[in-house]
Amino acid sequence: MHTDTERCVRAVQSKDARFDGWFFTAVLTTRIYCRPSCPAVPPKVENMTFLPSAAACQQAGFRACKRCRPDTSPGSPEWNARADAVARAMRLIQDGVVDREGVPGLATRLGYSTRQVERQLNAELGAGPLALARAQRAQTARLLIETSELPMGDVAFAAGFSSIRTFNDTVREVFALAPSELRERAVKASRHKNAQPRIPGTISLRLPFRTPLNPDNLFGHLAATAVPGVEEWRDGAYRRTLRLPHGTGVVALTPQPDHIGCRLALTDLRDLTIAISRCRWMLDLDADPEAVDEQLRSDPLLAPLVDKAPGRRVPRTVDAAEFAVRAVLGQQVSTAAARTHAARLVTAYGEPVEDPLGGLTRLFPSPQALAGLDPESLAMPRSRRATFTTLVSALADGSLPLGIDSDWEAARTQLSALPGFGPWTTEIIAMRALGDPDAFLPSDLGVRRAARGLGLPSTPSALTARAAGWRPWRAYAVQYLWATDSHPINHLPA
């Protein structure tokens, strides 16, 4: 979008927050870059240039605006709506792959050479993988500086910097303030606001999103399907345990009118960026609800549902393999029965965690931990036991890679080849584990019941044909269809 100068200028002059994260405004006279909705007086048109990423702005020598804090904008919705190499690369960079495995590791996961990856990212984002990862490290550092009392050396280490000097230089270059000055400003600001009290051992921050956001189905679904010990709804927050590259964590996510409150307790602060990225992914916070809802409103039978409660998101997961296992446990049983099956596995095979602030006790078992279980111990039909053990074995040995970087169609092909994997199981995994915004469930009982009530076709083939006009947002259409039911997944818990 950043190449459409006229459209970008209109967005900046109207301070349109819908475009935050889509592009950034770099001001040639001040060498500052802003989000489109910056509250400052818009610069003259001839002094504006537009760039596709914060990393591109920083690489071009611009520093972040101190008023609008463009580094905290919601992410571009493009990376969640596309399945090409650039989108997959961006999802992996946000998940910390470059910091952990370097650019060669990123390229290997994508199946390209390092030169191809760098060329594609530079062409579309104006920055290569190292610059994009550096921008992410800078934002992590700022979060830790402003929301914790950690010594600056620990902040630098946790944010992924190789040295204190690099940390100091990067913070000064990106934010035009020394790390100590950033902390002083944050402390002064908290005195004038109703800031949340700091809890030792936790980091509190706000997760931004594009409005509108309807929390009912998002948090309702996560709470209604919560596995005891791994997830819970407590004091108005969805809480769950996290398995992360360097350790474990517990997160509490609280819906607010203009942000999601996020409180993280991590055993290793190097996992902060990854934990934030996975929580944003789970809550679908980088979605563009205006674009989604506009497309779905084009169907006159679907439009009333959208108008009634716009801004529905697709509830996802923090671990694709975990969700695939839970999808099989939920085949042809009630939500309560699926939770019971999962809770038994967690008790028997889940790693213990500490949660002094709540009632969480374990991580969901890894595929490797489940690969050795006795199938006879599973209280389910023999055919589903075979489905379960085959899936777990494929996940454990790596022959079925599922993750945010998955090629959606290739993953569908692999899943469909497994015994017991029909269209419903394959599509629910594509929707909630892999993040395909066009995944569709025409055979789902709730979807068919809702379609019939609205006067839409209710047979899978006829409904699929009608839903062609909802593409590429059919996963969101499913959320609106499900919302016609009184099931707990559609209501924010009391």
Salt bridges, closest charged atoms under 4 A:
GLU6 OE2 - ARG10 NH1 3.31
ASP16 OD2 - ARG18 NH2 2.61
ASP20 OD2 - ARG35 NH1 3.12
ASP71 OD1 - ARG142 NH1 3.79
GLU78 OE2 - ARG82 NH1 3.04
ASP84 OD2 - ARG82 NH2 2.78
ASP95 OD2 - ARG100 NH2 3.95
ASP95 OD1 - ARG278 NE 2.83
ASP99 OD1 - ARG137 NH1 2.54
GLU101 OE2 - ARG109 NH2 2.68
GLU124 OE2 - ARG82 NH1 2.54
GLU146 OE1 - ARG69 NH2 2.82
GLU146 OE2 - ARG142 NE 3.10
GLU149 OE2 - ARG198 NH1 3.54
ASP169 OD2 - ARG165 NE 3.99
GLU173 OE1 - ARG134 NH2 3.08
GLU231 OE2 - ARG240 NH1 3.97
GLU231 OE1 - ARG326 NH2 3.01
GLU232 OE2 - ARG234 NE 2.95
GLU232 OE2 - ARG239 NH1 2.57
ASP258 OD1 - HIS259 ND1 2.74
ASP268 OD2 - ARG270 NH2 2.75
ASP284 OD1 - ARG316 NH2 3.10
ASP286 OD1 - ARG280 NH2 2.60
ASP299 OD1 - ARG466 NH2 2.85
ASP307 OD1 - ARG297 NE 2.56
GLU322 OE1 - ARG240 NH2 2.89
GLU322 OE2 - ARG326 NH1 2.86
GLU351 OE2 - ARG243 NH1 2.71
ASP355 OD1 - ARG239 NH2 2.73
GLU376 OE2 - ARG382 NH1 3.58
GLU376 OE1 - ARG385 NH1 2.89
GLU409 OE2 - ARG412 NH1 3.05
GLU427 OE2 - ARG412 NE 2.61
ASP436 OD2 - ARG412 NH1 2.88
ASP438 OD2 - ARG471 NE 2.55
ASP438 OD1 - ARG474 NE 3.16
ASP485 OD2 - ARG449 NH1 3.06
